[in-house]
Amino acid sequence: MKTFLEVIESGDVLLCDGAMGTELQCRGMSVGACPEEYNLTHPHIVQGIYKDYFEAGSDIVETNTFGANRSRLALHQLENRLVELCTKSVQLAREVCPDGCYVAGSMGPTGDIMEPFGPRTIQQAYDIFAEQAEALAEGGVDVIIVETMMAADEAAISIKAAKEKTGLPVAATMTFEPGKAGLRTVWGVNVQTAVQKLTDAGADIIGANCGRGFEDMIAIVQEMLPIKTLPIIAQPNAGIPKWVAGMSVYDETPEVIQPNVEQLLSLGVNILGGCCGTNPEHIKTMRKMVDWTNQSQKNS
């Protein structure tokens, strides 16, 4: 079996999974609950989501560990169970991972404001990310995906910690939204700065996730193309959420996203997946289009 980076270098587009958090809510998790705790309390639900994504055609499934860092887990008094939560999540994914597919360790932000604007020091942030990355590597992930980053410095620290402590490939994504100043993260980071910071930090793959939907993701990728030197990963939301009956509802159906998926693939995205609101049905739609793209590349 080829390594993760060997597949990327071969030119084949890989299909990642869809959302975890919104999918857990669809399967009974209450708003405000700790998603990562479900790895221990409801393992059959978490594993069922992994299994459904693999069966829908995902080449990569991300672990249910987005917030499994010491800072975020402390909000639920679970910081001392970090290693257990991470390794269990990987185990659940590994048990249903088909041959030729991959398990990616998900790492999100700490939720803290870093110096000089806040109390979290650079060394503290590094240690927090290093601890999570080591736990995911111990569990046996193939790659780490640092995602939904808003601050360039925090993104760079997380990449550095993951690379130095595990030696695994690292993909890194930031979240952008359009505004009067163009595409920016909530911390004001533009696409060009993000590309430079993620690349300089040592990421193997860079890109964007979350945001306002597949159409906005096209604009983000188009801005990245002239300046990037690394493969691109794109994982957009299924539109802008609406609050209905106590739940976030997304209106970009598998049928709605088709033309935008086609355009993202035509731009040369190397890894395509979904974020909030996307589900196995979205992945089934994307699988057909990724297969057509990969076959076309082989025939050309």
The 8 nearest C-alpha neighbors of each residue, nearest first, counted from 0:
[[1, 99, 2, 98, 3, 100, 6, 5],
 [2, 0, 5, 6, 3, 4, 99, 7],
 [1, 3, 5, 4, 6, 0, 141, 7],
 [2, 4, 6, 5, 1, 7, 141, 142],
 [3, 5, 7, 6, 2, 8, 168, 1],
 [6, 4, 8, 2, 7, 3, 1, 9],
 [5, 7, 9, 4, 8, 3, 1, 11],
 [6, 8, 4, 5, 9, 10, 11, 3],
 [9, 7, 5, 10, 6, 4, 11, 230],
 [10, 8, 6, 7, 11, 5, 4, 12],
 [9, 11, 8, 7, 12, 6, 269, 293],
 [10, 12, 9, 293, 7, 13, 6, 269],
 [13, 11, 269, 270, 10, 293, 289, 14],
 [14, 12, 270, 58, 11, 269, 15, 271],
 [13, 15, 271, 58, 57, 272, 270, 59],
 [14, 16, 272, 59, 57, 58, 271, 60],
 [17, 15, 60, 57, 272, 52, 59, 273],
 [18, 16, 273, 277, 278, 274, 272, 282],
 [17, 19, 274, 275, 277, 20, 22, 21],
 [18, 20, 22, 21, 23, 17, 63, 275],
 [21, 19, 23, 22, 18, 24, 34, 275],
 [20, 22, 24, 23, 19, 276, 275, 18],
 [21, 23, 25, 19, 24, 20, 18, 26],
 [24, 22, 26, 20, 25, 21, 28, 19],
 [25, 23, 28, 21, 27, 26, 22, 29],
 [24, 26, 22, 23, 27, 21, 28, 246],
 [27, 25, 23, 24, 28, 22, 44, 21],
 [26, 28, 24, 25, 29, 23, 22, 44],
 [29, 27, 24, 23, 26, 30, 32, 25],
 [30, 28, 32, 31, 24, 27, 23, 33],
 [29, 31, 32, 28, 24, 246, 245, 33],
 [32, 30, 29, 33, 28, 34, 75, 24],
 [31, 33, 30, 29, 34, 28, 36, 75],
 [32, 34, 36, 35, 31, 75, 37, 72],
 [35, 33, 36, 37, 32, 20, 63, 23],
 [36, 34, 37, 33, 38, 64, 63, 67],
 [37, 35, 38, 34, 33, 39, 40, 84],
 [36, 38, 41, 40, 39, 35, 34, 42],
 [39, 37, 42, 36, 88, 35, 41, 40],
 [40, 38, 37, 36, 42, 41, 84, 87],
 [39, 41, 37, 38, 42, 36, 43, 35],
 [40, 42, 37, 43, 44, 39, 38, 45],
 [43, 41, 38, 45, 44, 39, 46, 40],
 [44, 42, 46, 41, 45, 47, 38, 91],
 [43, 45, 47, 42, 46, 41, 48, 26],
 [46, 44, 42, 48, 47, 43, 38, 49],
 [47, 45, 49, 43, 48, 91, 44, 42],
 [46, 48, 44, 50, 45, 49, 43, 51],
 [47, 49, 51, 45, 46, 50, 52, 44],
 [50, 48, 46, 52, 47, 51, 92, 53],
 [49, 51, 47, 53, 48, 52, 95, 46],
 [52, 50, 54, 48, 49, 53, 55, 47],
 [53, 51, 55, 49, 279, 54, 50, 57],
 [52, 54, 57, 50, 56, 55, 51, 49],
 [53, 55, 51, 56, 52, 50, 57, 279],
 [56, 54, 52, 283, 53, 279, 282, 51],
 [55, 57, 53, 54, 286, 283, 58, 52],
 [58, 56, 53, 14, 15, 59, 16, 52],
 [57, 59, 100, 14, 15, 13, 101, 56],
 [60, 58, 15, 101, 57, 102, 100, 16],
 [59, 61, 102, 16, 15, 103, 49, 101],
 [62, 60, 103, 104, 105, 102, 59, 63],
 [61, 63, 104, 64, 105, 88, 89, 103],
 [62, 64, 35, 88, 65, 61, 19, 105],
 [63, 65, 67, 62, 105, 66, 35, 85],
 [64, 66, 106, 107, 105, 67, 63, 62],
 [67, 65, 64, 68, 71, 107, 106, 72],
 [68, 66, 64, 65, 72, 81, 35, 71],
 [67, 69, 70, 71, 66, 131, 72, 127],
 [68, 70, 78, 72, 71, 73, 127, 67],
 [69, 71, 73, 68, 72, 109, 78, 110],
 [70, 72, 73, 68, 69, 66, 74, 109],
 [71, 73, 78, 77, 69, 74, 75, 70],
 [74, 72, 76, 78, 75, 70, 71, 77],
 [75, 73, 72, 71, 76, 70, 77, 78],
 [74, 76, 73, 77, 72, 33, 71, 78],
 [77, 75, 73, 74, 78, 72, 79, 80],
 [76, 78, 72, 75, 80, 79, 73, 81],
 [79, 77, 72, 69, 73, 80, 81, 76],
 [78, 80, 77, 81, 69, 76, 82, 73],
 [81, 79, 83, 77, 78, 82, 84, 72],
 [80, 82, 84, 83, 78, 79, 85, 67],
 [83, 81, 85, 134, 84, 80, 86, 131],
 [82, 84, 80, 86, 81, 85, 87, 134],
 [85, 83, 81, 87, 82, 86, 80, 88],
 [86, 84, 82, 88, 87, 83, 135, 134],
 [85, 87, 138, 89, 83, 88, 84, 82],
 [88, 86, 90, 84, 89, 85, 83, 91],
 [87, 89, 85, 91, 86, 90, 38, 62],
 [90, 88, 86, 92, 87, 91, 138, 93],
 [89, 91, 87, 93, 92, 88, 86, 94],
 [92, 90, 88, 94, 46, 89, 93, 87],
 [91, 93, 89, 90, 94, 95, 96, 49],
 [94, 92, 96, 90, 95, 91, 89, 102],
 [93, 95, 91, 92, 96, 90, 46, 97],
 [94, 96, 93, 92, 50, 97, 91, 49],
 [95, 97, 93, 94, 92, 100, 98, 101],
 [98, 96, 100, 99, 95, 53, 101, 93],
 [99, 97, 100, 96, 0, 101, 95, 58],
 [98, 100, 97, 0, 101, 58, 1, 96],
 [101, 99, 58, 98, 97, 59, 96, 102],
 [102, 100, 59, 141, 58, 103, 60, 99],
 [101, 103, 60, 140, 141, 59, 61, 104],
 [104, 102, 61, 142, 143, 140, 141, 60],
 [103, 105, 143, 62, 61, 140, 144, 135],
 [104, 106, 65, 144, 64, 62, 61, 143],
 [107, 105, 65, 145, 144, 146, 64, 104],
 [106, 108, 65, 146, 66, 145, 147, 105],
 [109, 107, 110, 148, 106, 147, 66, 153],
 [110, 108, 111, 70, 71, 107, 68, 66],
 [109, 111, 108, 71, 112, 70, 107, 66],
 [112, 110, 109, 113, 119, 117, 70, 108],
 [113, 111, 117, 119, 116, 118, 114, 110],
 [112, 114, 119, 117, 120, 116, 118, 111],
 [115, 113, 117, 116, 120, 119, 118, 112],
 [114, 116, 117, 113, 118, 120, 119, 112],
 [117, 115, 114, 113, 112, 118, 119, 120],
 [118, 116, 112, 113, 114, 115, 119, 111],
 [117, 119, 114, 113, 120, 112, 116, 115],
 [120, 118, 113, 114, 117, 112, 123, 111],
 [121, 119, 123, 122, 114, 113, 118, 124],
 [120, 122, 124, 123, 125, 119, 113, 114],
 [121, 123, 125, 120, 124, 126, 119, 127],
 [122, 124, 126, 120, 125, 121, 127, 119],
 [125, 123, 127, 121, 122, 126, 120, 128],
 [124, 126, 122, 128, 123, 127, 156, 160],
 [125, 127, 129, 123, 124, 128, 130, 122],
 [128, 126, 124, 130, 125, 129, 69, 123],
 [127, 129, 131, 125, 130, 126, 157, 160],
 [130, 128, 160, 126, 132, 131, 127, 161],
 [131, 129, 133, 127, 128, 132, 126, 134],
 [130, 132, 134, 128, 133, 129, 68, 135],
 [131, 133, 129, 135, 161, 134, 130, 128],
 [132, 134, 136, 130, 131, 135, 137, 129],
 [133, 135, 137, 131, 82, 132, 136, 85],
 [136, 134, 138, 132, 137, 133, 85, 104],
 [137, 135, 133, 139, 138, 134, 140, 132],
 [136, 138, 134, 135, 139, 133, 86, 140],
 [137, 139, 86, 135, 136, 89, 140, 134],
 [138, 140, 136, 137, 135, 141, 89, 90],
 [141, 139, 102, 103, 136, 142, 104, 135],
 [142, 140, 102, 103, 101, 139, 3, 167],
 [143, 141, 103, 168, 140, 167, 169, 104],
 [142, 144, 104, 169, 103, 105, 170, 145],
 [143, 145, 170, 105, 171, 169, 104, 146],
 [146, 144, 171, 106, 107, 170, 105, 172],
 [147, 145, 172, 107, 148, 171, 144, 173],
 [148, 146, 173, 174, 172, 208, 107, 149],
 [147, 149, 173, 146, 154, 150, 108, 174],
 [148, 150, 184, 186, 173, 174, 185, 147],
 [151, 149, 153, 152, 186, 148, 154, 188],
 [150, 152, 154, 153, 155, 193, 196, 149],
 [151, 153, 155, 154, 150, 156, 196, 113],
 [154, 152, 156, 155, 150, 151, 157, 148],
 [153, 155, 151, 157, 152, 156, 148, 150],
 [154, 156, 152, 200, 158, 153, 157, 197],
 [157, 155, 159, 153, 158, 154, 125, 160],
 [156, 158, 160, 154, 159, 155, 128, 161],
 [159, 157, 161, 155, 156, 160, 162, 200],
 [158, 160, 156, 162, 157, 161, 200, 163],
 [159, 161, 129, 157, 163, 158, 162, 125],
 [162, 160, 158, 132, 164, 159, 163, 165],
 [163, 161, 166, 159, 160, 165, 164, 158],
 [162, 164, 160, 161, 165, 166, 159, 129],
 [163, 165, 161, 162, 160, 129, 166, 133],
 [166, 164, 167, 162, 161, 163, 133, 136],
 [165, 167, 162, 163, 164, 168, 161, 169],
 [168, 166, 165, 142, 162, 169, 143, 141],
 [169, 167, 142, 203, 143, 166, 170, 162],
 [170, 168, 143, 202, 203, 144, 142, 167],
 [169, 171, 204, 144, 205, 203, 202, 145],
 [172, 170, 145, 205, 144, 146, 204, 202],
 [173, 171, 207, 206, 146, 205, 208, 147],
 [172, 174, 148, 207, 147, 149, 146, 208],
 [173, 175, 147, 208, 207, 184, 210, 209],
 [176, 174, 184, 183, 182, 210, 173, 177],
 [175, 177, 182, 183, 210, 184, 178, 211],
 [178, 176, 182, 181, 183, 175, 179, 180],
 [179, 177, 181, 180, 182, 176, 183, 175],
 [178, 180, 181, 177, 182, 183, 176, 187],
 [181, 179, 178, 182, 183, 177, 189, 187],
 [182, 180, 178, 177, 179, 183, 189, 176],
 [181, 183, 177, 176, 175, 189, 178, 190],
 [184, 182, 189, 175, 187, 188, 176, 181],
 [183, 185, 175, 187, 188, 186, 149, 174],
 [184, 186, 187, 149, 183, 188, 175, 176],
 [187, 185, 184, 188, 150, 149, 183, 151],
 [186, 188, 184, 183, 185, 189, 150, 149],
 [189, 187, 184, 183, 186, 192, 193, 190],
 [190, 188, 183, 192, 191, 182, 193, 187],
 [189, 191, 193, 192, 194, 223, 188, 182],
 [190, 192, 194, 193, 189, 195, 223, 226],
 [193, 191, 195, 189, 194, 190, 196, 188],
 [192, 194, 190, 196, 191, 195, 197, 189],
 [193, 195, 191, 197, 192, 196, 198, 190],
 [194, 196, 192, 198, 193, 197, 199, 191],
 [197, 195, 193, 199, 198, 194, 192, 200],
 [198, 196, 200, 194, 199, 195, 202, 193],
 [199, 197, 195, 200, 201, 196, 202, 194],
 [198, 200, 196, 201, 197, 195, 202, 155],
 [201, 199, 155, 197, 198, 159, 202, 196],
 [200, 202, 199, 198, 203, 159, 158, 197],
 [203, 201, 169, 198, 204, 197, 170, 200],
 [202, 204, 169, 170, 168, 201, 229, 205],
 [205, 203, 170, 230, 202, 229, 231, 171],
 [206, 204, 171, 231, 170, 172, 232, 230],
 [205, 207, 172, 232, 231, 233, 171, 173],
 [206, 208, 172, 173, 233, 174, 234, 232],
 [207, 209, 234, 235, 174, 233, 172, 147],
 [208, 210, 235, 236, 274, 174, 234, 275],
 [211, 209, 174, 175, 176, 212, 236, 235],
 [212, 210, 239, 238, 236, 215, 209, 176],
 [211, 213, 238, 236, 237, 235, 214, 215],
 [212, 214, 216, 235, 215, 259, 217, 256],
 [215, 213, 216, 217, 212, 259, 218, 211],
 [214, 216, 218, 217, 213, 212, 211, 219],
 [217, 215, 219, 213, 214, 218, 220, 235],
 [216, 218, 220, 215, 214, 219, 263, 221],
 [217, 219, 221, 215, 216, 220, 222, 214],
 [220, 218, 216, 222, 221, 217, 223, 215],
 [221, 219, 223, 217, 222, 218, 224, 216],
 [220, 222, 218, 224, 219, 223, 217, 266],
 [223, 221, 219, 220, 224, 218, 225, 190],
 [224, 222, 220, 221, 227, 226, 225, 219],
 [223, 225, 221, 227, 226, 222, 220, 266],
 [226, 224, 223, 227, 222, 221, 228, 220],
 [227, 225, 224, 223, 228, 191, 194, 222],
 [226, 228, 224, 223, 229, 225, 194, 230],
 [227, 229, 226, 230, 198, 224, 225, 194],
 [228, 230, 204, 227, 231, 205, 203, 198],
 [231, 229, 204, 269, 205, 232, 228, 268],
 [232, 230, 206, 205, 268, 269, 204, 229],
 [231, 233, 270, 206, 271, 269, 205, 268],
 [234, 232, 271, 207, 206, 208, 235, 272],
 [235, 233, 273, 208, 272, 274, 271, 209],
 [236, 234, 209, 208, 273, 274, 212, 213],
 [237, 235, 274, 212, 275, 209, 238, 276],
 [236, 238, 251, 276, 212, 277, 249, 275],
 [237, 239, 212, 211, 251, 236, 249, 250],
 [238, 240, 211, 249, 212, 241, 237, 236],
 [241, 239, 249, 248, 247, 238, 242, 250],
 [240, 242, 248, 247, 243, 249, 239, 246],
 [243, 241, 247, 246, 248, 245, 240, 244],
 [242, 244, 246, 245, 241, 247, 248, 240],
 [245, 243, 246, 242, 247, 248, 241, 30],
 [244, 246, 243, 242, 247, 30, 248, 29],
 [245, 247, 243, 242, 244, 248, 30, 24],
 [246, 248, 242, 241, 240, 243, 249, 245],
 [247, 249, 241, 240, 242, 246, 243, 250],
 [250, 248, 240, 276, 237, 238, 251, 239],
 [249, 251, 252, 238, 237, 248, 239, 240],
 [252, 250, 237, 238, 255, 249, 256, 253],
 [251, 253, 255, 254, 250, 256, 237, 281],
 [252, 254, 281, 256, 255, 284, 280, 257],
 [255, 253, 252, 257, 256, 251, 284, 281],
 [256, 254, 252, 251, 253, 257, 258, 259],
 [255, 257, 259, 253, 254, 258, 260, 251],
 [256, 258, 260, 259, 254, 255, 261, 253],
 [259, 257, 261, 260, 256, 262, 255, 254],
 [260, 258, 262, 261, 256, 257, 213, 214],
 [261, 259, 263, 257, 262, 258, 256, 264],
 [260, 262, 258, 264, 259, 263, 265, 257],
 [261, 263, 265, 259, 264, 260, 266, 258],
 [264, 262, 260, 266, 265, 261, 217, 268],
 [263, 265, 261, 267, 266, 262, 268, 260],
 [264, 266, 262, 267, 263, 261, 268, 292],
 [267, 265, 263, 264, 268, 262, 221, 220],
 [268, 266, 264, 265, 269, 263, 231, 12],
 [267, 269, 231, 264, 270, 266, 263, 232],
 [270, 268, 12, 231, 230, 232, 267, 13],
 [271, 269, 232, 13, 12, 14, 268, 233],
 [272, 270, 14, 233, 15, 232, 234, 13],
 [273, 271, 15, 234, 16, 14, 17, 233],
 [272, 274, 17, 234, 235, 277, 236, 18],
 [273, 275, 236, 18, 235, 17, 209, 234],
 [276, 274, 236, 18, 277, 21, 237, 209],
 [275, 277, 237, 249, 21, 236, 18, 274],
 [278, 276, 17, 18, 237, 273, 275, 281],
 [277, 279, 17, 281, 280, 18, 276, 282],
 [280, 278, 282, 52, 281, 55, 283, 51],
 [281, 279, 283, 282, 278, 284, 253, 55],
 [280, 282, 253, 284, 279, 278, 283, 277],
 [281, 283, 279, 285, 280, 284, 55, 286],
 [284, 282, 55, 286, 280, 281, 285, 56],
 [283, 285, 281, 282, 286, 287, 253, 280],
 [284, 286, 282, 288, 287, 283, 289, 281],
 [287, 285, 283, 289, 288, 284, 56, 282],
 [288, 286, 290, 285, 289, 284, 291, 283],
 [287, 289, 291, 285, 290, 286, 292, 284],
 [288, 290, 292, 286, 291, 287, 285, 293],
 [291, 289, 293, 287, 288, 292, 286, 294],
 [290, 292, 288, 294, 289, 293, 295, 287],
 [293, 291, 289, 295, 290, 294, 288, 296],
 [292, 294, 290, 296, 295, 291, 11, 289],
 [295, 293, 297, 291, 296, 292, 290, 298],
 [294, 296, 298, 292, 297, 293, 291, 299],
 [297, 295, 293, 299, 294, 298, 292, 11],
 [296, 298, 294, 295, 299, 293, 292, 11],
 [299, 297, 295, 296, 294, 293, 292, 291],
 [298, 296, 297, 295, 294, 293, 292, 291]]
